[in-house]
Amino acid sequence: MRHYHLVEFTGGGGAEVPIVVCVSADVSVRERVVRQLDGVGPVVSCADLTELRTMLFPEPAGAVAASGSPTVPPGPVSWGELVVDRPGQQVTWRGDPLPLARTERELLARLIGPPLVVWSHEQLFASVWSDAYPGDSAILHSAIRRLRHRLRSLPGGPRVHTVRGVGYRLDPPAGRA
């Protein structure tokens, strides 16, 4: 299914400027749209909605987004001896690789990314799945359950704590402050 959106922005002088936004994971589709609309006006082309949001609304690392969700820095984030390298798509614990699925890695990056905060179900869903919270948290709970299972294998590692009625946060293991 193809979606093309014509968005009109009012410039400083009050004139409306049409902008075409093309969002497609298929680079050939994006290139074809840009070629077809060459000279018509500005064309914003990106692979997904996350990339589009980043292009349109860049936020400084550690800031709180308009949605109320803290942002995740673009580079590696760490918490003690746990490092999540999102660009490198890997997680290490005490220098050893920790195999995590993409969703688990993204959840962990949010939970350990500065600042350490309680992430609501809505914030995690919007940030990790780039979508509005559907009200059914089964997908999120399942991913958190898998992440907890992986973290349990880390001696002295952090734990995902449920904040009842709110969401999740990362806690140090028992006995460590």
C-alpha positions in Angstrom: 0.0 0.0 0.0 1.4 3.4 -0.9 0.8 6.5 1.2 1.8 9.9 0.0 1.1 12.9 2.2 1.0 16.5 1.1 1.6 18.7 4.1 1.2 22.4 4.0 3.3 24.6 6.4 2.7 28.3 6.9 6.0 30.1 6.6 7.1 33.2 8.5 5.5 35.4 5.8 2.2 33.7 6.0 2.6 31.8 2.7 1.8 28.1 2.7 4.6 25.9 1.4 3.6 22.3 0.3 5.9 19.6 1.5 5.6 16.0 0.4 6.4 13.4 3.0 7.3 9.9 1.7 7.8 7.2 4.3 8.8 3.8 3.0 11.2 1.1 4.0 11.9 0.4 0.3 14.6 2.8 -0.8 13.6 2.4 -4.5 10.1 3.7 -3.7 11.6 6.7 -1.9 14.0 7.4 -4.8 11.2 7.1 -7.4 9.0 9.5 -5.4 11.8 12.1 -5.2 12.5 11.8 -8.9 8.8 12.1 -9.9 8.3 15.1 -7.7 11.6 16.8 -8.6 11.0 20.6 -8.9 7.5 20.5 -7.4 8.7 21.5 -3.9 10.4 20.1 -0.9 10.2 16.4 -0.4 11.0 14.7 2.9 11.9 11.1 2.4 12.6 8.5 5.2 12.5 4.8 6.0 10.1 4.9 8.9 8.1 7.1 11.3 10.9 7.1 13.9 13.3 8.5 11.4 10.7 11.1 10.3 10.2 12.2 14.0 13.9 12.5 14.5 14.3 14.6 11.3 11.3 16.9 12.2 11.7 17.1 15.9 15.4 16.6 17.0 15.8 16.5 20.7 19.0 16.8 22.8 20.1 13.6 24.6 18.5 13.1 27.9 15.7 15.6 27.2 12.1 14.7 27.8 10.2 14.4 24.6 6.9 16.2 23.9 5.2 12.9 24.6 6.6 12.9 28.1 9.1 10.1 27.3 12.8 10.7 28.0 14.9 10.4 24.8 17.6 7.8 24.3 21.0 9.1 23.3 22.0 8.0 19.8 25.3 6.3 20.9 26.0 3.6 23.4 24.4 3.9 26.9 25.7 2.2 30.0 24.8 1.4 33.5 27.7 0.1 35.5 29.1 -2.8 33.6 26.1 -3.1 31.3 26.5 -1.4 27.9 23.9 -1.1 25.2 25.3 -0.1 21.8 22.2 0.6 19.8 24.1 1.6 16.6 26.3 -1.5 16.9 23.2 -3.6 17.8 24.9 -5.3 20.7 24.8 -5.5 24.5 27.7 -6.4 26.7 28.0 -7.3 30.4 31.4 -6.9 31.9 32.8 -6.9 28.3 31.1 -10.1 27.3 28.3 -10.1 24.6 24.8 -10.6 25.9 22.6 -11.9 23.1 19.3 -10.0 23.0 16.6 -9.6 20.4 16.1 -6.1 19.0 13.0 -5.5 21.1 14.8 -6.6 24.3 17.8 -4.4 23.4 15.6 -1.4 22.7 13.7 -1.8 26.0 17.0 -2.1 27.9 18.4 1.0 26.2 15.4 3.0 27.4 15.6 1.6 31.0 19.3 2.3 31.4 19.4 5.5 29.3 19.9 8.7 31.2 18.1 9.7 33.2 17.1 6.6 35.1 13.4 7.0 35.4 10.2 5.0 35.7 9.0 4.4 32.1 5.2 4.1 31.8 3.7 1.4 29.6 2.6 4.1 27.2 6.1 5.7 27.0 7.8 2.4 26.4 5.3 1.3 23.8 5.6 4.6 21.9 9.4 4.7 22.2 10.2 1.0 21.3 7.4 0.2 18.9 7.1 3.8 17.5 3.3 3.6 17.9 0.6 4.8 20.2 -0.2 2.6 23.1 -3.1 0.3 22.1 -4.2 -0.3 25.7 -3.3 -4.0 25.5 0.0 -4.4 27.2 0.5 -8.1 26.5 3.2 -7.4 23.9 5.1 -5.2 26.3 4.7 -7.6 29.3 6.0 -10.5 27.1 9.1 -8.5 26.0 9.8 -7.4 29.6 9.5 -11.1 30.8 12.1 -12.2 28.2 14.4 -9.3 29.1 14.1 -10.2 32.8 14.9 -13.8 32.0 18.1 -12.7 30.2 19.2 -10.3 33.0 18.7 -13.0 35.6 21.7 -14.8 34.1 24.0 -11.9 34.8 25.7 -12.3 38.2 25.3 -9.1 40.1 23.4 -7.6 37.2 20.5 -5.1 37.2 16.9 -6.1 37.5 13.7 -4.8 35.8 11.3 -3.6 38.5 7.6 -3.2 38.0 6.2 0.0 39.4 2.6 -1.2 40.0 0.0 0.7 37.9 2.7 2.9 36.3 5.4 1.0 34.4 9.0 -0.2 34.7 12.4 0.9 36.0 15.8 -0.6 36.3 17.1 -1.5 39.8 20.5 -2.7 41.0 20.5 -6.2 42.2 19.6 -6.9 45.9 22.4 -5.9 48.2 23.8 -3.2 45.8 22.8 0.4 46.0 
